[in-house]
Amino acid sequence: MSDQETAVPQGLSVPREQVSEDELRALGVDLARDFPGSTAADFRRYPVLSEGGWFVAVKHQKTLVSVAREPWQLLGPITLASDGLDVY
């Protein structure tokens, strides 16, 4: 084996975005009633894959309860080289 280290390519990474109290309220979440003791910092928005395809979900991180989910891109975080091309 050589003494040189080989670089390992970084894989796909999808950030988990923070959700504000106003956004939770707009989704119909009452923190005091639905998640006692939790704050907006306990929620994140990120893509998930289910039997119905890819969705962007807002989840309570301690319990993984989904409070919202919307359909996302067909292939999720994968972008094809042909995306955005206009073929006439």
Buried (B, 14 or more C-beta within 10 A) or exposed (E): EEEEEEEEEEEEEEEEEEBEEEBBEEEEBEBEEEBEEBEBEBBBBBBBEEEEEBBBBBBBEEEEEEBBBEEBEEEBEEEEEEEEEEEE
